[in-house]
Amino acid sequence: REIVQQEFKKKSKTFKPIKLPECAPVNELIAAGAHEIDKDLARIYSFIQQRGFNVDDYNWQWSPDTTNGMNKRVIIPYTWQGKTIGYTARSTIDGSKLKYFNQVDSDYVFNTDAQTREKEFVIVTEGPLDAIAVGGVAVLTNEVSESKAEIIESLGKHVIVVPDRDKSGQKLIDAALQYGWSVSFPLWQNSIKDCAEAHKQYGKLYTLRSILQDVESSDLKI
């Protein structure tokens, strides 16, 4: 573990910061009543609420910049050891061809800063909204590189993978088998695809409980 943590520290120096577009925290804008004036910000506010989140659940950001449709996206800053090093901008328009506009190093693992020392396990998800929903981390894809696996391992916690419930989720299950991680298969409604949707339907507490109740550690059972 000491060797892995040393490599982790080395890796942390390689992330190149990417500047966020001109933006402001959504909770501050809402508190000031800006959503009553700007329809794009109102859409962002509605998007966050409709997915079962509060404006204080994360450092959501909004930008009036129209480049890449940024004004119609909720910006999720990516932090690493307390520093902002990139972001993703999630479209709030249904059927958008570019759902996520990502600006970050390809080996980045989202939300590691939230994995405090007292936590016994870390939940690994695919997308950032999933990670925010359950307080876990996101690999931002359905595959896990060795660099990302090292970052997750360096947290020193019981790793529980919760794959999306579709064909692409199989790749995350394969990664769990490769790295010796546990996998959870929660008994959610068939219409629920991922942790974010479960959070919206059931709330955070029940979603976490259902994940922990259906953890498999045996390769054969997985």
C-alpha positions as CSV (number, residue, x, y, z in Angstrom):
1,R,0.0,0.0,0.0
2,E,2.9,2.4,0.7
3,I,4.3,1.9,-2.8
4,V,0.8,2.5,-4.3
5,Q,0.4,5.7,-2.2
6,Q,3.9,6.9,-3.3
7,E,2.8,6.4,-7.0
8,F,-0.4,8.1,-6.2
9,K,1.5,11.2,-5.0
10,K,3.6,11.2,-8.1
11,K,0.5,10.9,-10.3
12,S,-1.2,13.8,-8.6
13,K,1.5,16.1,-9.9
14,T,0.8,15.2,-13.5
15,F,-2.7,16.6,-13.8
16,K,-2.6,19.8,-15.7
17,P,-5.2,22.4,-14.5
18,I,-7.8,23.4,-17.1
19,K,-9.5,26.8,-16.5
20,L,-13.2,26.8,-16.1
21,P,-15.3,29.1,-18.3
22,E,-16.5,32.3,-16.7
23,C,-19.1,31.0,-14.2
24,A,-20.6,31.4,-10.7
25,P,-22.0,29.0,-8.1
26,V,-25.6,28.1,-8.8
27,N,-26.6,28.3,-5.1
28,E,-25.4,31.9,-4.9
29,L,-27.2,32.9,-8.1
30,I,-30.4,31.3,-6.9
31,A,-30.2,33.0,-3.6
32,A,-29.8,36.3,-5.4
33,G,-32.9,35.5,-7.5
34,A,-31.0,35.5,-10.8
35,H,-33.1,32.4,-12.0
36,E,-36.2,34.7,-12.1
37,I,-34.4,36.8,-14.7
38,D,-32.5,34.3,-16.8
39,K,-34.4,31.4,-18.3
40,D,-31.2,29.4,-18.9
41,L,-30.3,29.5,-15.3
42,A,-33.9,28.7,-14.4
43,R,-33.5,25.5,-16.5
44,I,-30.3,24.6,-14.7
45,Y,-32.0,25.0,-11.3
46,S,-35.0,22.9,-12.5
47,F,-32.6,20.2,-13.8
48,I,-30.8,19.9,-10.5
49,Q,-34.1,19.7,-8.6
50,Q,-35.8,17.3,-10.9
51,R,-32.9,14.8,-10.4
52,G,-33.4,14.9,-6.6
53,F,-30.5,17.1,-5.8
54,N,-30.3,20.4,-3.9
55,V,-28.3,23.4,-5.0
56,D,-26.0,22.9,-1.9
57,D,-25.3,19.2,-2.6
58,Y,-22.3,20.1,-4.8
59,N,-20.5,23.1,-6.1
60,W,-22.7,23.4,-9.2
61,Q,-21.7,26.2,-11.5
62,W,-23.4,28.1,-14.3
63,S,-22.0,30.2,-17.1
64,P,-23.9,32.6,-19.5
65,D,-21.3,31.8,-22.2
66,T,-23.0,30.4,-25.3
67,T,-19.9,28.7,-26.6
68,N,-20.6,24.9,-26.8
69,G,-24.0,25.7,-25.4
70,M,-22.4,26.3,-22.0
71,N,-25.3,28.5,-20.9
72,K,-27.6,25.4,-21.2
73,R,-25.3,23.2,-19.2
74,V,-24.7,22.6,-15.5
75,I,-21.0,22.8,-14.8
76,I,-19.5,20.3,-12.4
77,P,-16.0,21.4,-11.3
78,Y,-13.3,18.7,-11.0
79,T,-11.0,19.0,-8.0
80,W,-7.8,17.2,-7.1
81,Q,-6.3,17.6,-3.6
82,G,-8.4,20.8,-3.1
83,K,-7.5,22.4,-6.5
84,T,-9.8,22.8,-9.5
85,I,-8.1,21.0,-12.4
86,G,-11.0,20.6,-14.9
87,Y,-14.7,20.2,-15.3
88,T,-17.6,18.6,-17.1
89,A,-20.6,20.5,-18.4
90,R,-23.7,18.4,-18.5
91,S,-26.4,19.4,-21.0
92,T,-29.9,20.1,-19.6
93,I,-31.5,19.7,-23.1
94,D,-33.2,16.4,-23.7
95,G,-31.7,14.5,-26.7
96,S,-28.6,16.7,-26.8
97,K,-26.0,15.1,-29.2
98,L,-23.2,16.1,-26.8
99,K,-24.5,15.2,-23.3
100,Y,-21.2,15.9,-21.5
101,F,-18.6,18.4,-22.5
102,N,-15.5,17.2,-20.7
103,Q,-12.2,19.1,-20.0
104,V,-10.0,17.0,-17.8
105,D,-7.0,14.6,-17.8
106,S,-8.0,11.2,-19.1
107,D,-6.6,9.5,-16.0
108,Y,-8.7,11.6,-13.5
109,V,-11.0,10.0,-11.0
110,F,-13.8,12.2,-9.9
111,N,-14.6,13.0,-6.2
112,T,-11.6,11.5,-4.5
113,D,-11.4,14.6,-2.3
114,A,-14.7,13.6,-0.7
115,Q,-13.4,10.2,0.4
116,T,-12.5,11.1,4.0
117,R,-10.4,9.0,6.2
118,E,-13.3,7.6,8.4
119,K,-15.1,6.1,5.4
120,E,-14.7,2.3,5.3
121,F,-15.7,1.8,1.7
122,V,-15.7,3.7,-1.6
123,I,-18.4,3.3,-4.2
124,V,-17.2,3.4,-7.8
125,T,-19.6,4.6,-10.4
126,E,-19.4,5.6,-14.0
127,G,-20.7,9.2,-14.1
128,P,-20.2,12.3,-11.9
129,L,-23.9,12.6,-11.0
130,D,-23.9,8.9,-9.9
131,A,-20.9,9.7,-7.6
132,I,-22.5,12.8,-6.2
133,A,-25.7,10.8,-5.5
134,V,-23.9,8.2,-3.3
135,G,-20.9,10.1,-2.2
136,G,-18.6,7.9,-4.2
137,V,-16.1,8.3,-7.0
138,A,-16.6,8.2,-10.8
139,V,-14.2,6.9,-13.4
140,L,-16.0,9.0,-16.1
141,T,-16.2,6.1,-18.5
142,N,-17.2,2.4,-18.4
143,E,-13.6,1.3,-18.5
144,V,-10.9,1.5,-15.8
145,S,-7.3,2.1,-16.7
146,E,-4.4,1.0,-14.5
147,S,-3.8,4.6,-13.5
148,K,-7.4,5.0,-12.4
149,A,-7.3,1.7,-10.5
150,E,-4.1,2.8,-8.7
151,I,-5.8,6.0,-7.6
152,I,-8.9,4.1,-6.3
153,E,-6.7,1.5,-4.6
154,S,-4.6,4.2,-2.9
155,L,-7.7,5.4,-1.0
156,G,-7.2,2.3,1.2
157,K,-10.9,1.4,1.3
158,H,-13.2,-1.5,0.5
159,V,-14.0,-0.9,-3.2
160,I,-17.6,-1.5,-4.3
161,V,-18.4,-1.1,-8.0
162,V,-22.0,-0.2,-9.0
163,P,-22.2,-0.5,-12.8
164,D,-24.8,1.1,-14.9
165,R,-27.6,-1.4,-15.6
166,D,-27.0,-1.6,-19.4
167,K,-24.7,-3.3,-21.8
168,S,-21.9,-0.8,-21.2
169,G,-22.0,-1.6,-17.5
170,Q,-20.5,-5.0,-18.2
171,K,-17.1,-3.4,-18.8
172,L,-17.1,-1.9,-15.3
173,I,-17.9,-5.4,-14.0
174,D,-15.0,-6.8,-15.9
175,A,-12.7,-4.2,-14.4
176,A,-13.9,-5.1,-10.9
177,L,-13.1,-8.8,-11.6
178,Q,-9.7,-7.8,-12.9
179,Y,-8.7,-5.7,-9.9
180,G,-10.4,-7.9,-7.2
181,W,-13.1,-5.4,-6.3
182,S,-16.6,-6.1,-5.0
183,V,-19.7,-5.4,-7.1
184,S,-23.2,-4.5,-6.0
185,F,-26.3,-5.5,-7.9
186,P,-29.1,-3.5,-6.0
187,L,-32.7,-4.7,-6.4
188,W,-34.0,-1.5,-8.0
189,Q,-36.9,-1.2,-10.4
190,N,-36.1,-2.3,-13.9
191,S,-36.5,1.2,-15.2
192,I,-33.7,2.6,-13.1
193,K,-30.4,2.6,-14.9
194,D,-27.8,4.0,-12.5
195,C,-27.2,5.5,-9.0
196,A,-28.3,9.0,-10.0
197,E,-31.7,7.6,-11.1
198,A,-32.0,5.5,-7.9
199,H,-31.2,8.6,-5.9
200,K,-34.0,10.5,-7.6
201,Q,-36.5,7.6,-7.1
202,Y,-35.6,6.4,-3.6
203,G,-33.5,9.1,-2.0
204,K,-29.8,8.9,-0.9
205,L,-30.3,6.9,2.3
206,Y,-32.3,4.0,0.8
207,T,-30.0,4.0,-2.3
208,L,-26.9,3.5,-0.2
209,R,-28.6,0.9,1.9
210,S,-29.7,-1.1,-1.1
211,I,-26.2,-0.9,-2.5
212,L,-24.6,-2.3,0.7
213,Q,-27.2,-5.0,1.0
214,D,-26.4,-6.6,-2.3
215,V,-22.6,-6.6,-2.5
216,E,-20.9,-9.6,-4.0
217,S,-17.2,-10.3,-3.4
218,S,-17.0,-13.7,-5.0
219,D,-15.7,-13.8,-8.5
220,L,-18.0,-16.7,-9.3
221,K,-21.1,-14.9,-8.0
222,I,-20.2,-11.7,-9.8
